[in-house]
Amino acid sequence: MTPATLLVFSLVALVAIATPGPTVLLALTNGARYGVRQAVPGMLGAVVSDFVLVGAVALGLGALLAASEFWFSVVKWLGAAYLAWLGWRLLGSQGALDVASAGGDTGAVGAAATPRSIFLRSFLVAVTNPKGYLFCSALLPQFINANAPQWPQYVTIAVVFASLDFVVMLAYALVGARAAKLLHRRAVRWLDRCCGGALLALAGSLALYRRNVS
């Protein structure tokens, strides 16, 4: 893989990652609710899922989901159900904490927010999204040199993809934390509810998503 190829991949990946999706919406919400430091475990959860995603594509799981209606539906409905659950919980939000207590657990989605729960929430959202597998299955092979060892190339792509993902989520978390400082509790409550509504909409779009069978 040449530096020019890696640069092109980075630009394409950055556009895809920066487009608002479930994980960046969670980063925004976590930043508003808990502050940037407490949002980091969620970012790490998404980063780990990036390595799982690229590894799965390298092993052919993306091709399996593209070929198997059954397994595609299993992953799709698991992801849609989890997104819908998170969105519903955010719709009932009472708003993030004020600045003085922004690091506490009050206002967490569901159970008290621990680093582990924040990590798992983002990881599960990303790893149960079949669109990510199909997208990467279509995209990544275009940047792989078939005449060179492939695993080092996939590792390089995974590191670049995960690094960009972390930077983008950090930016979203900073925006959320800044909003929590500038907006009063009622306004932040509506921010939570908007993110909840967006997650519900994404769950609905995922439930209606169909494989492109050629």
N, C-alpha and C positions, 0 to 999 in steps of 0.2 A: 504494500500500500504506500503510495507516494504522498509527500506532504500536501500536494495540490488536491489529491483525492480526499485526504483527511479534512482539509479545509472546506471543501464543498460539502462533505458530510456534516461537518460542524454547523454550517450555515443552515442546511436543511433541517437538521435536528433542532437547532435553536428556535426556528420558526414553529416547528411542531410542538415543542415543549412550552413555549411562551403562550401559545393559544390556550385560553382558559379551559381547563378540564378539571376532573375531580381532584387530582392531587394538588394542583396549584390553588384551587378553591379551599381545600383543607388547610394549606399553608397560610392563606389569607386569614381564614377563620381562627386558626391556632395562634397566629400573631396577634390578632385582636383580643382573643380571650386570655392568653397566658403570657404574652410577650415573646420576643424573638428567641430568647434563650430556651424557654420551655417548648417552643415550637420546633427546635432542632431535632428531637427524636422522630418527629413526623417526617422531616426531610430525610433523615437517615433511613427510615422505613421505605420511602419511595426510592431512594438510591439503591437499597438492597434489592428491591423489586426490579430495578433496571438491569442489574446483573442477572437476576433470574430470567428476565425476559429475553435478553440477548443470548444467554446460555441455552434457553429453550429453543430459540430460533436456530442456533447453531446445531442443536441436536435433532431438529426437524419437527418440533412440536407445532410450530406455526403451520407447517405443511399439513400436519395431521388435522388441525382445526379447520383448515381450508377444505380438507377432503371429507371429513366426518361430520355429518349433520348432528349426530348424537352428542359427541364431545363438545362441539361448538355450542350447542344448546345448553349443555350442563354448565360450562364456564360462563356463558352469557347470562343465564338466569341467576346464578350465584352472584355475579357482579351486579346485576340490576337490583336484586333484592337487597344487597348490602348498601348500595348507594341510596335506595329508597328509604331504608331504615335510618341512615345518617341524615338524609334530608328532612325526614319527618321530625327527628329529634331537634334539629336546628330550628325548624319552624316553631317549635314550642319554647324556644330560648327566651330567657329572661334578661338577656343582654350580658355583655362581658363585664368584668370587674372594673372598678375605677383604677386609676394609675397606682394608687397606694397599695392595692392588693392584687395587682395584675398577675402575680406569680402563683396565686392560690389555686385551689381545685374547684372552688365554687363556679358554677356556670359551665362545667364540663358537659360534653354530650354524653348523656346516660350516666354511667358510674363515674366516681371521682377520677379525675385525669391524672394518671401517673405517666412517667416517661414511657413505660412499657405499653400502656393502653394507647398513647398517642402514636407510638411507633407502629403498633399492630394495625391501627386504624388506617394509616396511610399505606402501609404495606399491602393490606388486604384489598383496599380499593384498587390499587394499581395491578396487583397480580391476578385479580379476577376479571380483568377487562379483556375480552377476546379481541377487541378492535386493535389493542396494542400489539398482540401477537401477529395478527394478520398484516397490520401496517409494517411492522419490522420485517416480517417474512418477505414482503414485497420490496422493501427499501434496502435492507442491509446487503443482500447478495450483490446488488449493483455496485457496491464499493469494495467487494472482496475480490482479490486477485486469485483466480482459480489455479494459477500456475505456481503459487507460493503457499507455504504452510498456512492453513486457514485459522487454526486456533489462536496464534498470536495476533492475527488481524481482528478476530472477534473480541479478544481481550482489550485491544487498543480501542476499538469502537465502543465497548462497554464502559471503559474508563472515561472516554470523552463524553459519551451520552450521559453518564451519571454525574459527571462534573458540571455539565451545562444544566442538568436538571436541578442540582443542588443550588446553583447560583440563581436560577430563575425563581425557585421556591423561596430562597432567602429574600429576594426582592419583594415577592408577594407578602411574606411574613412581615417585612419592614413596613410595607404599606398598611397592613392590618394593624400593627402595633401603633403606627403613627395615627391612624384613624381613631383608635381607642383613646388616645391622648387628646385629640382635638374635638371629638364628638362626645356629647353627653350620653348617659346610659341608654336613653330611649333610642337615640340614633344608632348606637352600636347594636341594640336589639334588632333594629330593622336591617342592619348589615348582616347579622346572623341569619335572619329570616330570608333575605335575598339570596344568600349563599345556599340556604336550605332549599329554597325554591329551585335554584339552578341545579343542585344535585338531584332533585326529584325529576327535573326536566331531562337531565343526562341519563337518569335511570330509565325514563320512558323511552328516550331515543335508543338506548342500548337494548331494551326489550323488543323494540321494533326493528332492530338492525338485522339484516340478512346477509349471509355470505354471497359473494358474487361467484356464481357457479358458471364456468365457461365450458 
